[in-house]
């Protein structure tokens, strides 16, 4: 009689699988909860302790770590090994069915403690899986419940081939490698301080979907999720409705949601081609949306909308008036969701509450032959540390707009210039090769509304020309990091026009 060892955390389909093995004449050996499940289903099963002659101890931490288990798995079917098994009264194990403690699911829970995580690190399971995979020519190893019906059919037809065995072994090693990678990533996140980088970057990502194409139709693409990251973010958002997400959708959703998270007040961000084209804050969400839309109605068409509060019916009604690609928000009122779903192609994503802060700490960028890693740009302008460098101090209203504009500027491609008034973006200059061109684009878009508005720059003014353009357009206050050799020239121009200007000391390049 052949022997199968079954020890699984995910018990989906295991009863039917075990019945199939029993029908095929396998003796089934099992552990703890799996054995209990099988016995309750009246499947004949032998407890692991009856095989080892040793009880499960240490709250189940030790049950399969025994020579009668591992010798049975690792023995090759050669005379010398089989003779040693007979000498020690050990029965060979022909099939190992194991999936591991739910470590990933455990750390995905909000507020999980280190003790809870550590307790869900499997030890015996990976040992058995690796042993069986190493001895794949003699032992079938199964780690994926989706394989159960395939395994039974193959055994029933006596169609087990070398290629089939090797494929199961490859899947098993991939399973343990992924498992260890998730553990390593989780523990690294707890122990690594920002700015301390490991000698080898080992992160595991799960394939979520193969995308229709990448940035362009001739490029292939896929989306992977980091299983360790928890909290509200685009990567962990749940799609509630609409067409399949595209590569560009996901990029823009991330940009929009990261931008809207900057604001404690009710805010709406509209992104187009990975740059915010409309941003506004208001006491009511619908007014914030209208303000964001009015910032650039042309670009808003076909854009991505992000909200930092639950979408209500009034906002959904306004959103429905134009074509937008996707909406991302912490949640949706029922009537708002009903309204938005009337647009059958509109992609609707829900992140969960922003109180559940994303645990992601690193920004990764692939280059040909390498990987660039940096900490997330979580820097915020501290109003108490702003330095007024002009004769005139900003008014309270100007200061509110300056802080708002700089929060937006942080999410605009460099060189970045943002014109804003009453916590509403009026013009954006993005991604230009020189700062003055970005300023001219932003000011042109703002038009006459630039009078009395404020200007934010993601980096210092290398020449006073940017400020000269702002003065001509009627801008009354500016915010920038400062630090240029020609800062005094810009200050002189600001003072001559009565403009207020503050330095932050913090640059926000976004390449």
N, C-alpha and C positions, 0 to 999 in steps of 0.2 A: 504494500500500500504506500502511495506517495504521501508526503507530508507537506501541508501548507501552514505557514505561520501568518496570522492576521492580527495586526495591532494598529488601529486607526483612530485618529481624532475626529476626522470627518467621516461620519458613519452613513452618509448618503449612499444608498444602493448596496451596502455591505451584506445585508441579510440575503438578498437575492443572489449576490455573487457567491456567498458561502454555500447556499443551497445548490448552486450550479456545480461547485467544486465537490460537494458531498455526493451529488449524483454521478460525478465522474470518478468517484472512488478515492478521493483525497481524505486523509485524516487531517482535521483542522485543529491547530493549536492556537490559543489566543490568550490575551492578557486582560486583566481588569475589566474596564467598562465595555470593551469590545466583546469579551467572553460573555459577560452578562447580557448584552444585547442579543447575541446569537442564541444563548440558552433560552431566553424569554421567547424567541421566535422558533424554539424547538429544533434548532440546528445542532446536530451532535458536535461537541467541542471539548477539547482537553485543555485544562488550565495550564498555563506556562509553569506554575509551581510544581505541577505533577510531572513535568518533563525535567525540570532542573533539580527537583528534590530539595528546593530551597524556597521559602516563602518570599512574597513581595515585601520589601522593607523600605523604611525611610519615606513613608507616605507615597509609595509607588515609584520613588526615584530609582530604585534598583529592583529590576524584575527580569530583564532580558540580558543583562550584562553577565553572562555565564558561559563556560566552555561548552555545555551541552547545547546551547543555542548557537554560538558563533562557530564552533567546530562543525555543527550540522550544516551551517550555511556555507562555510568556506572550503569544506572538503571537496577536492576534485574527485571525479569518478575514476580513480586509478587504484590499482591493487594496494599500493602502500597506504594511501589515505583511508581506503575502505577497511583495511585490516586494523588500522588504529581506531577507527570508529567502533568496530566490533569489540576490540580489546577494552574499550572504555564504556561499552554499552550505550553508544550514541547513535540515534537515528538520523540519517541525512534529511535535510530540509530542501525541498524541491521548488518551493514557491514562497516568496516573501511579499506580503501585502502590507505596506506601511505608509501612512501619511502622518505628518509631524504635528506636534503641539501648536496651537494657533498663535504663534508669537506675533505675526503681522496683525492679526485681528485684535490682539490684546493691546498693542501699542497704538492702534488707531482709535482707541477709546479716549474720549476727552478726560483729562485728569488722571490717567493711569500712572501708578507709582512705579518706581524702579523695582521695588520688591515684587510687584505683580508681574512686571515684564520678565524679570529673571526667573521666576517660577515657571514661566511658559517657554523656557528654552529646553528643547528636547535633547536628550543625550543618547539614550538607548536606540531611539528611532533612526537617527542618522547613521549610527554604527551598523545597524542591521542593513539599512539600505545600501551603504557603501560596500559592505561585505558581500551582499548578494550581487551588486552590480559588478564587483571585481570578479566574481565567479559566475559571470553571466552565461558561460557555456553550459553550466550545469544547473543553474538556479534562475528561474524567472523572477524578476523584481517588478512590482507594480506600485506606483506612487500616485497615480491619477485615477480617481473614481470613474472618470469618463471612459476609461479603458476596460472596465469590467466586462461589458457585453462582448467586446472584441476578444478579450482573453478567453472567455468561456467558449466562444465560437471556434477560435483557433485550436484550443485544446480538444474540443469535441471532434474536430475534423482531423486531429493528429497532424496539424499543419505548422507546427513550430519549427521555424528555420533559424539558421545562424543569424541572418539579417534581422529577423524579428527579435531575437534575444538581444542583439547589440543595440537595436533601437530602444528597447526598454531600459537597457543599462545606461545609454546616453541620457535618456529622460530622467533617470534616477540621479545621476551625478549632477545634472542641471538643477534638479530639485534641491539637493543638499547645498549646492553652491549658492543658489538664490537664498536659501534659508539662512546660511551663514552670513551672506552679504547684508541681509536685512538686519540681522543682529549687530553686525559690525557697524553698519550705518547708524543704527539707533544709539549704540553706546558711544560712537564717535561724536554724535551730536550732543551728548551729555558731557563729554570730557574735553572736547576740543574748545579752546577759547578762540574768539574771532581773531584772525590773523595768524593762527597756528594751523599749518597745513600738513597733512600726513605725507609721508614719503611716497605712498602709492594711493592713487584716488580709486577707491573701491565703492561704487554705488550701484545699487540694483534698481532697475526700472521695469515696470510691467507693461507689456503691449496692450493698449486699450483698443486701438483700431488702426487698420491700414487705411490711409486716406486716398481719395481718388487721385490726387496728384499733389505736388508741393507748391512752391510759390508760383510756378508756371506749369502748364500741362505736360511738358516734356520731362518733368522731374517727378521721381517717385517719392513717397513720403509716408510716415506713420507717426502716431502719437503714443508716447509712453508716459506712464504715471509713476511718480516716486511713491512707493508704498509706505514710507516712513513719515511723510509729511502729513500733518493734521491741521485742521483749522480752515478758515474761509480763504479760498484761492481759486483761480480759474482751473488749475490742473485737477482739483478735486471736486469741481462743480458737477452737478447732476443735470443732464439735459431732460427737460420736461416735455418738449414739443419741437417740431420742425424738422427741416432737412438735416442730413448728416453734416457735421462740422467739417470745414475745410482747413487746410494748413494755415491760410491767412486769417480765417475766422479765429482760430485758437490764439494766434499771435496778437490779434487786435483785442480779443476778449481779455487776455492777460494784461495788456497795456491799459485798457480802459478801467478794469477793476482795480489794478494797483494804484491808478491815479485817483479814483474816487474814494479809496480807503484813506487818503491823506486828510480828509475833512471830517471834523467832528460834527459840524452842522449838516443839515440835509443837503445833499449834493447830487448832481447828475453830470456825467462826463460822456461826451460823444467822441469816438475815435474813428479816424479814417486813415488808412495806410500807416497805421502804427504811430500816429500823432494825434493828440487831442485837438479837435477843431472847434469844440464847444464845451464850455464848463461853466456851471453856475451853482451858487448856493442860495437858498431861500427858505423862509419859514415853512412853506408848503412844497411838497415834492413836485406837484404839477407846475408850480411857478419856476422851480429849479430846472425842470425839463424844458419849459418854454424858453427860459433864459439861455440855456445851453444851445437849443436849436437856433435861436435868433442870432447867436454869435457867428454862425456860418451856415445858413440854410442850404446853400448849394452843396457844401461838403457833407452835411448831415445826411443827405440822400444816400442810401446804401451803406450807412455807417453802423457802428457798434455802440450800443447804449449801455452804460453802467450806472447803477444806483447804489447808494450806501444804506438805503432803508427799504423796507418792504414796498413793492410797487402797489399803488392803490388804483382804484377804478378811474379816477379823474386823469391820472398820468397815463394809464393804459389807453384811455380814449384819445389823448393827444398823440401818443406814439402811433396809434393806428392810422393817423391821417397821412403819413408818408411811408415810403418803403425803407425799412431798415433790415439789416441782415440778422442781427441778434440782439438779445437783451440779457444782461447778467445782473443779478441782484441777490441779496440775502434771502428773499422770499417774495411771495405774491399773495395779495388778498384774493379770495376765491373769485369774486366778480371781475377783478383785473385779469386773472388768468383766463377766465372764460372769454373775455374780450380779445386778449392777445391771441388766443388759439384760433380765432376766426381767420387769422392769416396763416394758412396751412403750411407755408414754407418758413415762417419766422422761427428762428432758433431761440428757445427760451431756456436759460440756465439758472439754476439755483445753487447758491454756495453755502447756505446756512448763515447763522448770525455772525456779525463781525466781532462779537465778543470772543469768539473762538479764533484767536489770532493764528495765522499761518505759522507753522513751525519751520518753514523753509528759511535757511540762513545764507544760502550761497547762490550766486549768479554764475552760470556756466555758459561759456561760448566755445564752440568748436572752431578750430583753425585747421588748415590742412597739415596733418601730422601731429596735432597736439590739442591741448585743452587749456583754455584760460579760465581761471577760477578766481572769483572775488567775493567778498561779503556783499550782501544786499545793500543797496543804497537806502538805508533807513534814517539817514540824517535829516533832522528837522531844524528849521530856523527858530532859534530861541529869541523871542521878542525882547527879553531882558538883556540880551547880549548884542543887540543891534547897535551899531555905532553911527550916529548922525554926523555926517562930514560936511554939511552945508550950514549956512547961517540960519536957515529956517528949518525948524523941526516939522515933520509930517503931522498933519492933523490926525485925530483919532480915526476918522473915516479913511483917510489916505493910508494910515498904517494898516488898517484891516484889509484894504485892497492890496497893499504891497505884500503882505503875508500870503494872501490868497493867490496873487499872481506868481509868487515864487514857488508855491506848492504846485501850481500847474506847470511852471517852467521846468521843474525837476523831471517832468515826464515828456518833455518835448525834445526831439532830436537836436543835437548841437549842430551849429550854433543856434541857440534858442533865445527868442525874444517874445514876451507876452505882454499885450496891452489889455488892461482890465479896468472896470469901474463898477462900483456897487456889487462886488463879488460876482462879476459876470465877465467872461472873456470877450473882448471885442476884436482882437486880431492876434494871429500867431505867425511868427516867422521861424521856420524849422529847417534844419539840415543844410543850411547854406555854408559855403566855404569861407565866408567872412561875415562878421557880425553886423556890419552896417547894412548889408543886403538883407539880412534877416529882419533888421529893424524897419527898413523901408517897406518890406512885404507886410509886416504886422501893422504898421501905421497906415499904409494904403488901404488895407482891409478895414481897419477901424474907421477911417474917414473922419468926418466931422465929430464923431463920438470920441475921438482921441482927446479932444479938448476937455481938460479937467480929469483925465484918466491917469493911471499910473503905468509905469513900465518896469518889467522884471527881466533880468538877464542872467543866464545860467553861469556865466563866467565874467571876469572883469572886462572893461572896455580898453582894448590895447591902444586905441586912439580916441580922441574926443568926438569923432565924426558921428558915432551912434547917438550921443547925447545931443549933438547939434540938430540931428533929424527930429529927435523927440521934442526939443524946444520949439522948433518950427511948427510941429503938429499940435502944440498946446498941451503937452503932457506936463503935469504939475509935480510929480514925484517919481523917484526911481529907486530901485533896489538892485544891488549887485554884490558879488563877493568882495570886490576891491582887491588890491594887491598889484596893480599895474604900475610900471615906472612912470606912467603919465596920468596917474590918478588926479594930481593937482590940476591938470588942464581941464579934466571933466568937472572937478569941483568948481573951478573958476567959472565955467560956462553955466553950471547950475545956479550958482550964486547970482550971476548977472541977470538971470531970467526969473529969479525968485523961486526956483525949483528946490524942493527938498530931496535929499538923497541920503540913503543909508547903506552901510556896508554890513554884510553878513559874516564874512570870513570863511564861508563854506561854498565851494564850487559844486555844480551839479551837471557835469558833462554826461551826455547820454549818446554814445556813438552807435 
